[in-house]
Amino acid sequence: MTADDIRQLIAEHLACEHLVVDGDGHHWYAVIVSTAFEGQRQIQRHQRVYAAVREHMQSEALHALSMKTFTPAEWEQAQQQA
């Protein structure tokens, strides 16, 4: 799988304001910003993203995905602090 493949899988299942996927072909890292995360705990947000890629993780086409998830307001605040 490529970063574009993973990005497309996530975007098909979750409306994202900002979505970046990077990795080395085996271990992937994503930054995901979505209004769908409003009112959700981190575990709920991650479960939602994993649901989008579950099939590929079960087949081991996608080995590892780490992520940071933000609402648009959280993302804006994180960018101001960076």
N, CA, C and O atoms as a GROMACS GRO file, in nm:
protein
  328
    1MET      N    1   0.083  -0.119   0.000
    1MET     CA    2   0.000   0.000   0.000
    1MET      C    3   0.088   0.125   0.000
    1MET      O    4   0.200   0.125   0.051
    2THR      N    5   0.034   0.229  -0.058
    2THR     CA    6   0.104   0.356  -0.061
    2THR      C    7   0.033   0.456   0.031
    2THR      O    8  -0.078   0.431   0.078
    3ALA      N    9   0.098   0.567   0.056
    3ALA     CA   10   0.036   0.673   0.136
    3ALA      C   11  -0.092   0.721   0.069
    3ALA      O   12  -0.191   0.749   0.137
    4ASP      N   13  -0.092   0.730  -0.064
    4ASP     CA   14  -0.212   0.772  -0.136
    4ASP      C   15  -0.326   0.672  -0.117
    4ASP      O   16  -0.441   0.712  -0.102
    5ASP      N   17  -0.295   0.542  -0.119
    5ASP     CA   18  -0.397   0.439  -0.097
    5ASP      C   19  -0.461   0.454   0.040
    5ASP      O   20  -0.584   0.448   0.053
    6ILE      N   21  -0.379   0.474   0.141
    6ILE     CA   22  -0.430   0.486   0.278
    6ILE      C   23  -0.511   0.614   0.293
    6ILE      O   24  -0.617   0.614   0.355
    7ARG      N   25  -0.460   0.720   0.237
    7ARG     CA   26  -0.530   0.849   0.240
    7ARG      C   27  -0.668   0.835   0.176
    7ARG      O   28  -0.767   0.886   0.229
    8GLN      N   29  -0.675   0.766   0.064
    8GLN     CA   30  -0.802   0.748  -0.007
    8GLN      C   31  -0.900   0.664   0.076
    8GLN      O   32  -1.019   0.696   0.083
    9LEU      N   33  -0.851   0.557   0.138
    9LEU     CA   34  -0.938   0.474   0.223
    9LEU      C   35  -0.999   0.554   0.337
    9LEU      O   36  -1.118   0.544   0.364
   10ILE      N   37  -0.916   0.633   0.403
   10ILE     CA   38  -0.965   0.713   0.515
   10ILE      C   39  -1.064   0.818   0.465
   10ILE      O   40  -1.171   0.836   0.524
   11ALA      N   41  -1.030   0.886   0.357
   11ALA     CA   42  -1.116   0.993   0.304
   11ALA      C   43  -1.250   0.940   0.255
   11ALA      O   44  -1.351   1.011   0.260
   12GLU      N   45  -1.254   0.815   0.207
   12GLU     CA   46  -1.380   0.756   0.161
   12GLU      C   47  -1.477   0.731   0.275
   12GLU      O   48  -1.598   0.727   0.254
   13HIS      N   49  -1.425   0.713   0.396
   13HIS     CA   50  -1.508   0.680   0.512
   13HIS      C   51  -1.524   0.794   0.612
   13HIS      O   52  -1.604   0.784   0.705
   14LEU      N   53  -1.447   0.900   0.592
   14LEU     CA   54  -1.447   1.007   0.690
   14LEU      C   55  -1.419   1.141   0.621
   14LEU      O   56  -1.315   1.157   0.556
   15ALA      N   57  -1.510   1.235   0.635
   15ALA     CA   58  -1.488   1.368   0.576
   15ALA      C   59  -1.377   1.437   0.654
   15ALA      O   60  -1.390   1.459   0.775
   16CYS      N   61  -1.270   1.470   0.586
   16CYS     CA   62  -1.153   1.527   0.653
   16CYS      C   63  -1.128   1.670   0.605
   16CYS      O   64  -1.139   1.700   0.486
   17GLU      N   65  -1.094   1.755   0.699
   17GLU     CA   66  -1.055   1.892   0.667
   17GLU      C   67  -0.906   1.894   0.628
   17GLU      O   68  -0.862   1.976   0.547
   18HIS      N   69  -0.832   1.801   0.689
   18HIS     CA   70  -0.688   1.791   0.666
   18HIS      C   71  -0.651   1.645   0.686
   18HIS      O   72  -0.693   1.583   0.784
   19LEU      N   73  -0.573   1.590   0.595
   19LEU     CA   74  -0.536   1.448   0.603
   19LEU      C   75  -0.398   1.430   0.541
   19LEU      O   76  -0.380   1.451   0.421
   20VAL      N   77  -0.302   1.391   0.624
   20VAL     CA   78  -0.167   1.365   0.577
   20VAL      C   79  -0.128   1.225   0.621
   20VAL      O   80  -0.146   1.188   0.737
   21VAL      N   81  -0.076   1.147   0.527
   21VAL     CA   82  -0.027   1.012   0.558
   21VAL      C   83   0.116   1.003   0.510
   21VAL      O   84   0.149   1.041   0.398
   22ASP      N   85   0.202   0.952   0.597
   22ASP     CA   86   0.342   0.937   0.563
   22ASP      C   87   0.391   0.806   0.623
   22ASP      O   88   0.334   0.756   0.720
   23GLY      N   89   0.495   0.750   0.566
   23GLY     CA   90   0.550   0.628   0.621
   23GLY      C   91   0.657   0.569   0.533
   23GLY      O   92   0.698   0.628   0.432
   24ASP      N   93   0.702   0.451   0.573
   24ASP     CA   94   0.812   0.385   0.502
   24ASP      C   95   0.768   0.263   0.422
   24ASP      O   96   0.853   0.187   0.374
   25GLY      N   97   0.640   0.242   0.406
   25GLY     CA   98   0.590   0.126   0.334
   25GLY      C   99   0.544   0.016   0.427
   25GLY      O  100   0.469  -0.072   0.384
   26HIS      N  101   0.586   0.018   0.552
   26HIS     CA  102   0.543  -0.081   0.650
   26HIS      C  103   0.476  -0.015   0.770
   26HIS      O  104   0.374  -0.063   0.819
   27HIS      N  105   0.533   0.094   0.815
   27HIS     CA  106   0.479   0.168   0.929
   27HIS      C  107   0.432   0.304   0.879
   27HIS      O  108   0.506   0.379   0.815
   28TRP      N  109   0.307   0.333   0.909
   28TRP     CA  110   0.244   0.455   0.857
   28TRP      C  111   0.203   0.545   0.971
   28TRP      O  112   0.174   0.500   1.082
   29TYR      N  113   0.201   0.674   0.943
   29TYR     CA  114   0.163   0.776   1.040
   29TYR      C  115   0.065   0.871   0.971
   29TYR      O  116   0.090   0.918   0.860
   30ALA      N  117  -0.046   0.900   1.037
   30ALA     CA  118  -0.147   0.988   0.978
   30ALA      C  119  -0.183   1.101   1.075
   30ALA      O  120  -0.190   1.081   1.196
   31VAL      N  121  -0.206   1.219   1.018
   31VAL     CA  122  -0.264   1.331   1.090
   31VAL      C  123  -0.399   1.355   1.025
   31VAL      O  124  -0.408   1.382   0.905
   32ILE      N  125  -0.505   1.346   1.105
   32ILE     CA  126  -0.641   1.352   1.052
   32ILE      C  127  -0.719   1.458   1.128
   32ILE      O  128  -0.726   1.456   1.251
   33VAL      N  129  -0.777   1.551   1.053
   33VAL     CA  130  -0.859   1.656   1.112
   33VAL      C  131  -0.999   1.642   1.053
   33VAL      O  132  -1.017   1.645   0.932
   34SER      N  133  -1.098   1.626   1.142
   34SER     CA  134  -1.235   1.607   1.094
   34SER      C  135  -1.336   1.660   1.196
   34SER      O  136  -1.316   1.648   1.317
   35THR      N  137  -1.443   1.719   1.146
   35THR     CA  138  -1.552   1.763   1.234
   35THR      C  139  -1.623   1.641   1.293
   35THR      O  140  -1.691   1.652   1.395
   36ALA      N  141  -1.608   1.525   1.230
   36ALA     CA  142  -1.670   1.402   1.281
   36ALA      C  143  -1.614   1.363   1.418
   36ALA      O  144  -1.676   1.284   1.490
   37PHE      N  145  -1.500   1.418   1.456
   37PHE     CA  146  -1.439   1.386   1.584
   37PHE      C  147  -1.493   1.470   1.699
   37PHE      O  148  -1.460   1.447   1.815
   38GLU      N  149  -1.577   1.567   1.668
   38GLU     CA  150  -1.634   1.653   1.772
   38GLU      C  151  -1.705   1.567   1.877
   38GLU      O  152  -1.788   1.483   1.843
   39GLY      N  153  -1.672   1.590   2.004
   39GLY     CA  154  -1.738   1.521   2.114
   39GLY      C  155  -1.693   1.377   2.134
   39GLY      O  156  -1.750   1.307   2.218
   40GLN      N  157  -1.592   1.332   2.060
   40GLN     CA  158  -1.544   1.194   2.074
   40GLN      C  159  -1.412   1.191   2.149
   40GLN      O  160  -1.329   1.281   2.137
   41ARG      N  161  -1.393   1.084   2.227
   41ARG     CA  162  -1.265   1.060   2.293
   41ARG      C  163  -1.167   1.007   2.190
   41ARG      O  164  -1.206   0.963   2.082
   42GLN      N  165  -1.038   1.010   2.224
   42GLN     CA  166  -0.934   0.964   2.133
   42GLN      C  167  -0.960   0.821   2.086
   42GLN      O  168  -0.945   0.792   1.967
   43ILE      N  169  -0.998   0.732   2.176
   43ILE     CA  170  -1.019   0.593   2.138
   43ILE      C  171  -1.132   0.581   2.036
   43ILE      O  172  -1.124   0.500   1.944
   44GLN      N  173  -1.236   0.660   2.051
   44GLN     CA  174  -1.347   0.658   1.955
   44GLN      C  175  -1.302   0.709   1.819
   44GLN      O  176  -1.342   0.657   1.715
   45ARG      N  177  -1.218   0.810   1.819
   45ARG     CA  178  -1.166   0.866   1.694
   45ARG      C  179  -1.080   0.761   1.623
   45ARG      O  180  -1.093   0.741   1.502
   46HIS      N  181  -0.993   0.695   1.698
   46HIS     CA  182  -0.906   0.594   1.639
   46HIS      C  183  -0.986   0.476   1.587
   46HIS      O  184  -0.956   0.423   1.480
   47GLN      N  185  -1.088   0.435   1.661
   47GLN     CA  186  -1.173   0.325   1.616
   47GLN      C  187  -1.240   0.361   1.484
   47GLN      O  188  -1.255   0.276   1.396
   48ARG      N  189  -1.279   0.484   1.470
   48ARG     CA  190  -1.344   0.528   1.348
   48ARG      C  191  -1.248   0.520   1.228
   48ARG      O  192  -1.288   0.478   1.119
   49VAL      N  193  -1.125   0.560   1.249
   49VAL     CA  194  -1.025   0.552   1.142
   49VAL      C  195  -0.991   0.407   1.113
   49VAL      O  196  -0.983   0.367   0.996
   50TYR      N  197  -0.971   0.326   1.217
   50TYR     CA  198  -0.939   0.185   1.196
   50TYR      C  199  -1.050   0.114   1.121
   50TYR      O  200  -1.023   0.022   1.044
   51ALA      N  201  -1.175   0.154   1.142
   51ALA     CA  202  -1.287   0.093   1.069
   51ALA      C  203  -1.270   0.115   0.919
   51ALA      O  204  -1.311   0.031   0.839
   52ALA      N  205  -1.212   0.227   0.880
   52ALA     CA  206  -1.193   0.259   0.739
   52ALA      C  207  -1.085   0.172   0.674
   52ALA      O  208  -1.089   0.147   0.554
   53VAL      N  209  -0.990   0.125   0.754
   53VAL     CA  210  -0.877   0.048   0.698
   53VAL      C  211  -0.874  -0.097   0.750
   53VAL      O  212  -0.780  -0.171   0.721
   54ARG      N  213  -0.976  -0.136   0.824
   54ARG     CA  214  -0.978  -0.268   0.890
   54ARG      C  215  -0.948  -0.383   0.795
   54ARG      O  216  -0.865  -0.468   0.825
   55GLU      N  217  -1.014  -0.385   0.682
   55GLU     CA  218  -0.996  -0.495   0.587
   55GLU      C  219  -0.850  -0.510   0.546
   55GLU      O  220  -0.799  -0.621   0.534
   56HIS      N  221  -0.784  -0.399   0.525
   56HIS     CA  222  -0.645  -0.401   0.481
   56HIS      C  223  -0.550  -0.437   0.596
   56HIS      O  224  -0.443  -0.492   0.572
   57MET      N  225  -0.589  -0.405   0.718
   57MET     CA  226  -0.507  -0.445   0.833
   57MET      C  227  -0.523  -0.594   0.858
   57MET      O  228  -0.426  -0.662   0.892
   58GLN      N  229  -0.644  -0.646   0.841
   58GLN     CA  230  -0.666  -0.789   0.862
   58GLN      C  231  -0.593  -0.873   0.757
   58GLN      O  232  -0.544  -0.981   0.788
   59SER      N  233  -0.584  -0.823   0.636
   59SER     CA  234  -0.513  -0.896   0.530
   59SER      C  235  -0.362  -0.872   0.537
   59SER      O  236  -0.285  -0.931   0.462
   60GLU      N  237  -0.322  -0.784   0.629
   60GLU     CA  238  -0.183  -0.744   0.649
   60GLU      C  239  -0.124  -0.666   0.532
   60GLU      O  240  -0.002  -0.651   0.523
   61ALA      N  241  -0.209  -0.617   0.442
   61ALA     CA  242  -0.161  -0.525   0.338
   61ALA      C  243  -0.116  -0.394   0.403
   61ALA      O  244  -0.027  -0.326   0.354
   62LEU      N  245  -0.181  -0.361   0.514
   62LEU     CA  246  -0.145  -0.244   0.595
   62LEU      C  247  -0.102  -0.297   0.731
   62LEU      O  248  -0.183  -0.350   0.807
   63HIS      N  249   0.025  -0.282   0.761
   63HIS     CA  250   0.080  -0.345   0.882
   63HIS      C  251   0.058  -0.260   1.007
   63HIS      O  252   0.007  -0.311   1.107
   64ALA      N  253   0.094  -0.135   1.003
   64ALA     CA  254   0.087  -0.051   1.123
   64ALA      C  255   0.048   0.092   1.085
   64ALA      O  256   0.102   0.149   0.991
   65LEU      N  257  -0.046   0.147   1.161
   65LEU     CA  258  -0.090   0.284   1.138
   65LEU      C  259  -0.099   0.356   1.271
   65LEU      O  260  -0.182   0.322   1.356
   66SER      N  261  -0.015   0.455   1.289
   66SER     CA  262  -0.022   0.543   1.405
   66SER      C  263  -0.092   0.670   1.359
   66SER      O  264  -0.082   0.708   1.242
   67MET      N  265  -0.162   0.734   1.450
   67MET     CA  266  -0.233   0.854   1.406
   67MET      C  267  -0.248   0.956   1.518
   67MET      O  268  -0.244   0.924   1.636
   68LYS      N  269  -0.265   1.079   1.474
   68LYS     CA  270  -0.306   1.188   1.561
   68LYS      C  271  -0.435   1.241   1.501
   68LYS      O  272  -0.442   1.270   1.381
   69THR      N  273  -0.536   1.253   1.584
   69THR     CA  274  -0.667   1.297   1.537
   69THR      C  275  -0.706   1.426   1.607
   69THR      O  276  -0.686   1.442   1.727
   70PHE      N  277  -0.762   1.517   1.529
   70PHE     CA  278  -0.799   1.649   1.580
   70PHE      C  279  -0.934   1.691   1.526
   70PHE      O  280  -0.973   1.653   1.415
   71THR      N  281  -1.006   1.771   1.604
   71THR     CA  282  -1.118   1.846   1.550
   71THR      C  283  -1.056   1.968   1.483
   71THR      O  284  -0.939   1.998   1.508
   72PRO      N  285  -1.130   2.039   1.398
   72PRO     CA  286  -1.072   2.160   1.338
   72PRO      C  287  -1.024   2.262   1.441
   72PRO      O  288  -0.920   2.325   1.421
   73ALA      N  289  -1.096   2.280   1.550
   73ALA     CA  290  -1.055   2.375   1.654
   73ALA      C  291  -0.927   2.329   1.723
   73ALA      O  292  -0.838   2.410   1.750
   74GLU      N  293  -0.916   2.199   1.751
   74GLU     CA  294  -0.795   2.146   1.812
   74GLU      C  295  -0.675   2.161   1.718
   74GLU      O  296  -0.565   2.192   1.762
   75TRP      N  297  -0.698   2.137   1.590
   75TRP     CA  298  -0.591   2.149   1.491
   75TRP      C  299  -0.543   2.294   1.482
   75TRP      O  300  -0.422   2.319   1.477
   76GLU      N  301  -0.636   2.387   1.481
   76GLU     CA  302  -0.599   2.528   1.475
   76GLU      C  303  -0.515   2.566   1.597
   76GLU      O  304  -0.414   2.636   1.584
   77GLN      N  305  -0.557   2.520   1.713
   77GLN     CA  306  -0.482   2.549   1.835
   77GLN      C  307  -0.344   2.485   1.830
   77GLN      O  308  -0.246   2.549   1.870
   78ALA      N  309  -0.333   2.362   1.783
   78ALA     CA  310  -0.203   2.295   1.772
   78ALA      C  311  -0.111   2.368   1.676
   78ALA      O  312   0.010   2.376   1.700
   79GLN      N  313  -0.165   2.423   1.568
   79GLN     CA  314  -0.084   2.495   1.472
   79GLN      C  315  -0.034   2.626   1.529
   79GLN      O  316   0.076   2.670   1.497
   80GLN      N  317  -0.114   2.690   1.614
   80GLN     CA  318  -0.073   2.815   1.676
   80GLN      C  319   0.037   2.792   1.778
   80GLN      O  320   0.120   2.880   1.802
   81GLN      N  321   0.037   2.674   1.840
   81GLN     CA  322   0.137   2.642   1.942
   81GLN      C  323   0.267   2.591   1.882
   81GLN      O  324   0.370   2.588   1.949
   82ALA      N  325   0.262   2.552   1.756
   82ALA     CA  326   0.383   2.496   1.691
   82ALA      C  327   0.480   2.603   1.650
   82ALA      O  328   0.586   2.572   1.595
   0.00000   0.00000   0.00000
